[in-house]
Amino acid sequence: MVLDDRDYAVSRAYGLSNVPSIFLVDADGIIRRSIAGFSRSALEGMASDLAASIGVAASPIFEEGEQVLETKPG
């Protein structure tokens, strides 16, 4: 996990323009999934992919009854 500081050095170095930008990178350094911006379904899909890649059952990433919009403006 890389968190960018106020100067956005990491975002600039990788040419990222959306926040958040999330990447699922495998052990060989290959990007298996990426998300630009906030999407509930994309985050849930990434969580499922991550769980499958390490051989565990996927757990919900949002609490039951939690009101989370499908997308959020950044």
Biopython code that builds the backbone (N, CA, C, O; Angstrom):
import numpy as np
from Bio.PDB.StructureBuilder import StructureBuilder

atoms = [
    (1, "MET", "N", (0.845, -1.164, 0.000)),
    (1, "MET", "CA", (0.000, 0.000, 0.000)),
    (1, "MET", "C", (0.892, 1.228, 0.000)),
    (1, "MET", "O", (1.842, 1.327, 0.777)),
    (2, "VAL", "N", (0.574, 2.152, -0.875)),
    (2, "VAL", "CA", (1.294, 3.417, -0.938)),
    (2, "VAL", "C", (0.287, 4.533, -0.720)),
    (2, "VAL", "O", (-0.712, 4.633, -1.432)),
    (3, "LEU", "N", (0.557, 5.360, 0.260)),
    (3, "LEU", "CA", (-0.284, 6.535, 0.497)),
    (3, "LEU", "C", (0.493, 7.756, 0.059)),
    (3, "LEU", "O", (1.631, 7.968, 0.478)),
    (4, "ASP", "N", (-0.122, 8.549, -0.777)),
    (4, "ASP", "CA", (0.533, 9.747, -1.285)),
    (4, "ASP", "C", (0.502, 10.860, -0.242)),
    (4, "ASP", "O", (-0.454, 10.980, 0.524)),
    (5, "ASP", "N", (1.538, 11.657, -0.221)),
    (5, "ASP", "CA", (1.610, 12.789, 0.697)),
    (5, "ASP", "C", (1.006, 14.014, 0.012)),
    (5, "ASP", "O", (0.520, 13.932, -1.116)),
    (6, "ARG", "N", (1.042, 15.123, 0.694)),
    (6, "ARG", "CA", (0.430, 16.354, 0.169)),
    (6, "ARG", "C", (1.043, 16.834, -1.142)),
    (6, "ARG", "O", (0.397, 17.570, -1.889)),
    (7, "ASP", "N", (2.273, 16.432, -1.432)),
    (7, "ASP", "CA", (2.899, 16.884, -2.685)),
    (7, "ASP", "C", (2.560, 15.981, -3.875)),
    (7, "ASP", "O", (2.939, 16.287, -5.005)),
    (8, "TYR", "N", (1.846, 14.865, -3.634)),
    (8, "TYR", "CA", (1.394, 13.939, -4.680)),
    (8, "TYR", "C", (2.542, 13.386, -5.514)),
    (8, "TYR", "O", (2.382, 13.166, -6.715)),
    (9, "ALA", "N", (3.697, 13.160, -4.896)),
    (9, "ALA", "CA", (4.870, 12.656, -5.609)),
    (9, "ALA", "C", (4.602, 11.291, -6.246)),
    (9, "ALA", "O", (5.016, 11.047, -7.379)),
    (10, "VAL", "N", (3.917, 10.405, -5.531)),
    (10, "VAL", "CA", (3.647, 9.066, -6.067)),
    (10, "VAL", "C", (2.684, 9.159, -7.245)),
    (10, "VAL", "O", (2.910, 8.531, -8.280)),
    (11, "SER", "N", (1.623, 9.928, -7.100)),
    (11, "SER", "CA", (0.660, 10.091, -8.197)),
    (11, "SER", "C", (1.330, 10.660, -9.439)),
    (11, "SER", "O", (1.095, 10.189, -10.551)),
    (12, "ARG", "N", (2.149, 11.656, -9.248)),
    (12, "ARG", "CA", (2.855, 12.250, -10.394)),
    (12, "ARG", "C", (3.828, 11.249, -11.017)),
    (12, "ARG", "O", (3.920, 11.165, -12.241)),
    (13, "ALA", "N", (4.546, 10.499, -10.205)),
    (13, "ALA", "CA", (5.536, 9.541, -10.717)),
    (13, "ALA", "C", (4.879, 8.457, -11.573)),
    (13, "ALA", "O", (5.474, 7.986, -12.542)),
    (14, "TYR", "N", (3.652, 8.059, -11.218)),
    (14, "TYR", "CA", (2.963, 7.009, -11.965)),
    (14, "TYR", "C", (1.907, 7.543, -12.921)),
    (14, "TYR", "O", (1.212, 6.757, -13.565)),
    (15, "GLY", "N", (1.771, 8.849, -13.027)),
    (15, "GLY", "CA", (0.814, 9.442, -13.950)),
    (15, "GLY", "C", (-0.637, 9.224, -13.556)),
    (15, "GLY", "O", (-1.509, 9.131, -14.420)),
    (16, "LEU", "N", (-0.903, 9.143, -12.252)),
    (16, "LEU", "CA", (-2.275, 8.917, -11.780)),
    (16, "LEU", "C", (-3.015, 10.240, -11.660)),
    (16, "LEU", "O", (-2.464, 11.236, -11.193)),
    (17, "SER", "N", (-4.273, 10.234, -12.089)),
    (17, "SER", "CA", (-5.059, 11.461, -12.002)),
    (17, "SER", "C", (-6.332, 11.277, -11.183)),
    (17, "SER", "O", (-7.027, 12.255, -10.908)),
    (18, "ASN", "N", (-6.653, 10.042, -10.785)),
    (18, "ASN", "CA", (-7.874, 9.778, -10.018)),
    (18, "ASN", "C", (-7.540, 9.349, -8.603)),
    (18, "ASN", "O", (-6.566, 8.636, -8.358)),
    (19, "VAL", "N", (-8.380, 9.806, -7.669)),
    (19, "VAL", "CA", (-8.235, 9.412, -6.276)),
    (19, "VAL", "C", (-9.558, 8.816, -5.831)),
    (19, "VAL", "O", (-10.592, 9.456, -6.022)),
    (20, "PRO", "N", (-9.582, 7.636, -5.253)),
    (20, "PRO", "CA", (-8.426, 6.775, -5.082)),
    (20, "PRO", "C", (-8.092, 6.030, -6.369)),
    (20, "PRO", "O", (-8.948, 5.866, -7.238)),
    (21, "SER", "N", (-6.863, 5.588, -6.486)),
    (21, "SER", "CA", (-6.429, 4.650, -7.516)),
    (21, "SER", "C", (-5.925, 3.425, -6.776)),
    (21, "SER", "O", (-5.002, 3.515, -5.966)),
    (22, "ILE", "N", (-6.532, 2.280, -7.055)),
    (22, "ILE", "CA", (-6.224, 1.063, -6.319)),
    (22, "ILE", "C", (-5.812, -0.018, -7.309)),
    (22, "ILE", "O", (-6.445, -0.200, -8.349)),
    (23, "PHE", "N", (-4.746, -0.730, -6.971)),
    (23, "PHE", "CA", (-4.226, -1.779, -7.837)),
    (23, "PHE", "C", (-4.050, -3.057, -7.037)),
    (23, "PHE", "O", (-3.540, -3.022, -5.917)),
    (24, "LEU", "N", (-4.462, -4.175, -7.596)),
    (24, "LEU", "CA", (-4.192, -5.479, -7.011)),
    (24, "LEU", "C", (-3.023, -6.052, -7.796)),
    (24, "LEU", "O", (-3.154, -6.363, -8.979)),
    (25, "VAL", "N", (-1.879, -6.190, -7.131)),
    (25, "VAL", "CA", (-0.637, -6.632, -7.769)),
    (25, "VAL", "C", (-0.292, -8.007, -7.221)),
    (25, "VAL", "O", (-0.262, -8.204, -6.006)),
    (26, "ASP", "N", (-0.028, -8.976, -8.127)),
    (26, "ASP", "CA", (0.295, -10.319, -7.653)),
    (26, "ASP", "C", (1.763, -10.415, -7.225)),
    (26, "ASP", "O", (2.508, -9.439, -7.317)),
    (27, "ALA", "N", (2.167, -11.586, -6.761)),
    (27, "ALA", "CA", (3.525, -11.798, -6.240)),
    (27, "ALA", "C", (4.593, -11.583, -7.300)),
    (27, "ALA", "O", (5.752, -11.330, -6.969)),
    (28, "ASP", "N", (4.214, -11.682, -8.576)),
    (28, "ASP", "CA", (5.166, -11.469, -9.669)),
    (28, "ASP", "C", (5.202, -10.017, -10.142)),
    (28, "ASP", "O", (5.898, -9.688, -11.102)),
    (29, "GLY", "N", (4.448, -9.153, -9.463)),
    (29, "GLY", "CA", (4.430, -7.740, -9.824)),
    (29, "GLY", "C", (3.476, -7.396, -10.952)),
    (29, "GLY", "O", (3.528, -6.289, -11.486)),
    (30, "ILE", "N", (2.607, -8.322, -11.321)),
    (30, "ILE", "CA", (1.647, -8.089, -12.409)),
    (30, "ILE", "C", (0.363, -7.502, -11.822)),
    (30, "ILE", "O", (-0.186, -8.027, -10.854)),
    (31, "ILE", "N", (-0.103, -6.409, -12.421)),
    (31, "ILE", "CA", (-1.359, -5.793, -11.982)),
    (31, "ILE", "C", (-2.505, -6.669, -12.461)),
    (31, "ILE", "O", (-2.703, -6.843, -13.664)),
    (32, "ARG", "N", (-3.262, -7.222, -11.512)),
    (32, "ARG", "CA", (-4.370, -8.119, -11.830)),
    (32, "ARG", "C", (-5.710, -7.402, -11.906)),
    (32, "ARG", "O", (-6.626, -7.872, -12.581)),
    (33, "ARG", "N", (-5.832, -6.279, -11.228)),
    (33, "ARG", "CA", (-7.072, -5.500, -11.263)),
    (33, "ARG", "C", (-6.724, -4.083, -10.852)),
    (33, "ARG", "O", (-5.840, -3.870, -10.022)),
    (34, "SER", "N", (-7.417, -3.115, -11.429)),
    (34, "SER", "CA", (-7.218, -1.727, -11.017)),
    (34, "SER", "C", (-8.571, -1.030, -10.939)),
    (34, "SER", "O", (-9.516, -1.364, -11.654)),
    (35, "ILE", "N", (-8.625, -0.057, -10.050)),
    (35, "ILE", "CA", (-9.835, 0.759, -9.890)),
    (35, "ILE", "C", (-9.398, 2.212, -9.863)),
    (35, "ILE", "O", (-8.485, 2.580, -9.124)),
    (36, "ALA", "N", (-10.047, 3.032, -10.665)),
    (36, "ALA", "CA", (-9.799, 4.477, -10.649)),
    (36, "ALA", "C", (-11.060, 5.150, -10.134)),
    (36, "ALA", "O", (-12.123, 5.050, -10.746)),
    (37, "GLY", "N", (-10.937, 5.833, -9.008)),
    (37, "GLY", "CA", (-12.105, 6.436, -8.386)),
    (37, "GLY", "C", (-12.779, 5.462, -7.443)),
    (37, "GLY", "O", (-12.251, 4.377, -7.197)),
    (38, "PHE", "N", (-13.934, 5.827, -6.912)),
    (38, "PHE", "CA", (-14.642, 4.984, -5.958)),
    (38, "PHE", "C", (-15.822, 4.295, -6.629)),
    (38, "PHE", "O", (-16.710, 4.949, -7.177)),
    (39, "SER", "N", (-15.820, 2.976, -6.579)),
    (39, "SER", "CA", (-16.947, 2.180, -7.059)),
    (39, "SER", "C", (-17.152, 1.039, -6.074)),
    (39, "SER", "O", (-16.270, 0.201, -5.886)),
    (40, "ARG", "N", (-18.307, 1.014, -5.457)),
    (40, "ARG", "CA", (-18.592, -0.035, -4.465)),
    (40, "ARG", "C", (-18.440, -1.417, -5.080)),
    (40, "ARG", "O", (-17.764, -2.269, -4.502)),
    (41, "SER", "N", (-19.048, -1.664, -6.234)),
    (41, "SER", "CA", (-18.988, -2.997, -6.844)),
    (41, "SER", "C", (-17.560, -3.358, -7.250)),
    (41, "SER", "O", (-17.167, -4.519, -7.135)),
    (42, "ALA", "N", (-16.788, -2.396, -7.717)),
    (42, "ALA", "CA", (-15.393, -2.685, -8.079)),
    (42, "ALA", "C", (-14.577, -3.045, -6.840)),
    (42, "ALA", "O", (-13.747, -3.953, -6.889)),
    (43, "LEU", "N", (-14.804, -2.341, -5.731)),
    (43, "LEU", "CA", (-14.103, -2.671, -4.482)),
    (43, "LEU", "C", (-14.494, -4.062, -3.989)),
    (43, "LEU", "O", (-13.638, -4.819, -3.531)),
    (44, "GLU", "N", (-15.771, -4.401, -4.076)),
    (44, "GLU", "CA", (-16.209, -5.727, -3.661)),
    (44, "GLU", "C", (-15.602, -6.805, -4.556)),
    (44, "GLU", "O", (-15.217, -7.872, -4.078)),
    (45, "GLY", "N", (-15.518, -6.522, -5.853)),
    (45, "GLY", "CA", (-14.889, -7.467, -6.780)),
    (45, "GLY", "C", (-13.416, -7.651, -6.488)),
    (45, "GLY", "O", (-12.902, -8.769, -6.545)),
    (46, "MET", "N", (-12.731, -6.560, -6.175)),
    (46, "MET", "CA", (-11.311, -6.649, -5.857)),
    (46, "MET", "C", (-11.109, -7.454, -4.570)),
    (46, "MET", "O", (-10.180, -8.257, -4.483)),
    (47, "ALA", "N", (-11.963, -7.247, -3.584)),
    (47, "ALA", "CA", (-11.867, -8.002, -2.338)),
    (47, "ALA", "C", (-12.052, -9.498, -2.600)),
    (47, "ALA", "O", (-11.355, -10.325, -2.013)),
    (48, "SER", "N", (-12.985, -9.839, -3.478)),
    (48, "SER", "CA", (-13.198, -11.244, -3.842)),
    (48, "SER", "C", (-11.987, -11.817, -4.561)),
    (48, "SER", "O", (-11.572, -12.941, -4.280)),
    (49, "ASP", "N", (-11.421, -11.056, -5.482)),
    (49, "ASP", "CA", (-10.219, -11.503, -6.206)),
    (49, "ASP", "C", (-9.054, -11.720, -5.246)),
    (49, "ASP", "O", (-8.329, -12.709, -5.352)),
    (50, "LEU", "N", (-8.879, -10.791, -4.310)),
    (50, "LEU", "CA", (-7.792, -10.905, -3.347)),
    (50, "LEU", "C", (-7.981, -12.143, -2.471)),
    (50, "LEU", "O", (-7.034, -12.896, -2.248)),
    (51, "ALA", "N", (-9.186, -12.351, -1.981)),
    (51, "ALA", "CA", (-9.457, -13.523, -1.151)),
    (51, "ALA", "C", (-9.174, -14.815, -1.926)),
    (51, "ALA", "O", (-8.552, -15.740, -1.404)),
    (52, "ALA", "N", (-9.635, -14.863, -3.169)),
    (52, "ALA", "CA", (-9.402, -16.055, -3.996)),
    (52, "ALA", "C", (-7.913, -16.281, -4.233)),
    (52, "ALA", "O", (-7.452, -17.422, -4.257)),
    (53, "SER", "N", (-7.164, -15.199, -4.408)),
    (53, "SER", "CA", (-5.727, -15.337, -4.702)),
    (53, "SER", "C", (-4.940, -15.892, -3.524)),
    (53, "SER", "O", (-3.865, -16.464, -3.706)),
    (54, "ILE", "N", (-5.472, -15.725, -2.314)),
    (54, "ILE", "CA", (-4.769, -16.263, -1.145)),
    (54, "ILE", "C", (-5.500, -17.465, -0.546)),
    (54, "ILE", "O", (-5.117, -17.973, 0.508)),
    (55, "GLY", "N", (-6.560, -17.916, -1.232)),
    (55, "GLY", "CA", (-7.232, -19.147, -0.852)),
    (55, "GLY", "C", (-8.114, -19.066, 0.376)),
    (55, "GLY", "O", (-8.217, -20.030, 1.135)),
    (56, "VAL", "N", (-8.753, -17.919, 0.578)),
    (56, "VAL", "CA", (-9.681, -17.787, 1.705)),
    (56, "VAL", "C", (-11.039, -17.335, 1.177)),
    (56, "VAL", "O", (-11.148, -16.856, 0.048)),
    (57, "ALA", "N", (-12.063, -17.490, 1.998)),
    (57, "ALA", "CA", (-13.394, -17.018, 1.632)),
    (57, "ALA", "C", (-13.436, -15.497, 1.724)),
    (57, "ALA", "O", (-12.863, -14.898, 2.633)),
    (58, "ALA", "N", (-14.112, -14.897, 0.784)),
    (58, "ALA", "CA", (-14.241, -13.437, 0.787)),
    (58, "ALA", "C", (-15.130, -12.993, 1.944)),
    (58, "ALA", "O", (-16.143, -13.627, 2.239)),
    (59, "SER", "N", (-14.750, -11.920, 2.583)),
    (59, "SER", "CA", (-15.541, -11.317, 3.651)),
    (59, "SER", "C", (-16.118, -10.008, 3.136)),
    (59, "SER", "O", (-15.499, -9.341, 2.307)),
    (60, "PRO", "N", (-17.301, -9.636, 3.622)),
    (60, "PRO", "CA", (-17.860, -8.350, 3.204)),
    (60, "PRO", "C", (-16.929, -7.205, 3.621)),
    (60, "PRO", "O", (-16.342, -7.236, 4.702)),
    (61, "ILE", "N", (-16.804, -6.212, 2.766)),
    (61, "ILE", "CA", (-15.959, -5.069, 3.116)),
    (61, "ILE", "C", (-16.771, -3.914, 3.681)),
    (61, "ILE", "O", (-16.215, -2.966, 4.236)),
    (62, "PHE", "N", (-18.076, -3.998, 3.539)),
    (62, "PHE", "CA", (-18.964, -3.000, 4.126)),
    (62, "PHE", "C", (-19.863, -3.717, 5.127)),
    (62, "PHE", "O", (-20.252, -4.865, 4.911)),
    (63, "GLU", "N", (-20.188, -3.042, 6.208)),
    (63, "GLU", "CA", (-21.037, -3.640, 7.237)),
    (63, "GLU", "C", (-22.469, -3.766, 6.747)),
    (63, "GLU", "O", (-22.947, -2.949, 5.960)),
    (64, "GLU", "N", (-23.151, -4.810, 7.227)),
    (64, "GLU", "CA", (-24.546, -5.016, 6.868)),
    (64, "GLU", "C", (-25.361, -3.795, 7.277)),
    (64, "GLU", "O", (-25.245, -3.304, 8.400)),
    (65, "GLY", "N", (-26.175, -3.318, 6.365)),
    (65, "GLY", "CA", (-27.006, -2.154, 6.632)),
    (65, "GLY", "C", (-26.305, -0.826, 6.395)),
    (65, "GLY", "O", (-26.938, 0.229, 6.430)),
    (66, "GLU", "N", (-24.991, -0.874, 6.153)),
    (66, "GLU", "CA", (-24.242, 0.357, 5.904)),
    (66, "GLU", "C", (-24.674, 0.939, 4.559)),
    (66, "GLU", "O", (-24.737, 0.223, 3.559)),
    (67, "GLN", "N", (-24.964, 2.204, 4.539)),
    (67, "GLN", "CA", (-25.414, 2.868, 3.319)),
    (67, "GLN", "C", (-24.201, 3.409, 2.568)),
    (67, "GLN", "O", (-23.651, 4.453, 2.920)),
    (68, "VAL", "N", (-23.793, 2.681, 1.525)),
    (68, "VAL", "CA", (-22.647, 3.075, 0.719)),
    (68, "VAL", "C", (-23.118, 3.241, -0.713)),
    (68, "VAL", "O", (-23.642, 2.303, -1.314)),
    (69, "LEU", "N", (-22.934, 4.424, -1.255)),
    (69, "LEU", "CA", (-23.344, 4.677, -2.642)),
    (69, "LEU", "C", (-22.508, 3.832, -3.598)),
    (69, "LEU", "O", (-21.389, 3.441, -3.266)),
    (70, "GLU", "N", (-23.047, 3.552, -4.779)),
    (70, "GLU", "CA", (-22.290, 2.790, -5.776)),
    (70, "GLU", "C", (-21.046, 3.550, -6.218)),
    (70, "GLU", "O", (-19.975, 2.959, -6.355)),
    (71, "THR", "N", (-21.176, 4.826, -6.438)),
    (71, "THR", "CA", (-20.017, 5.650, -6.788)),
    (71, "THR", "C", (-20.036, 6.913, -5.937)),
    (71, "THR", "O", (-21.084, 7.344, -5.457)),
    (72, "LYS", "N", (-18.877, 7.484, -5.767)),
    (72, "LYS", "CA", (-18.774, 8.736, -5.021)),
    (72, "LYS", "C", (-17.882, 9.691, -5.809)),
    (72, "LYS", "O", (-16.846, 9.285, -6.335)),
    (73, "PRO", "N", (-18.281, 10.954, -5.892)),
    (73, "PRO", "CA", (-17.407, 11.912, -6.557)),
    (73, "PRO", "C", (-16.161, 12.158, -5.729)),
    (73, "PRO", "O", (-16.214, 12.151, -4.499)),
    (74, "GLY", "N", (-15.055, 12.373, -6.392)),
    (74, "GLY", "CA", (-13.786, 12.596, -5.675)),
    (74, "GLY", "C", (-13.382, 13.986, -5.815)),
    (74, "GLY", "O", (-12.343, 14.384, -5.289)),
]
sb = StructureBuilder()
sb.init_structure("model")
sb.init_model(0)
sb.init_chain("A")
sb.init_seg("    ")
for serial, (resi, resn, name, xyz) in enumerate(atoms, 1):
    if name == "N":
        sb.init_residue(resn, " ", resi, " ")
    sb.init_atom(name, np.array(xyz, "f"), 0.0, 1.0, " ", f" {name:<3s}", serial, name[0])
structure = sb.get_structure()
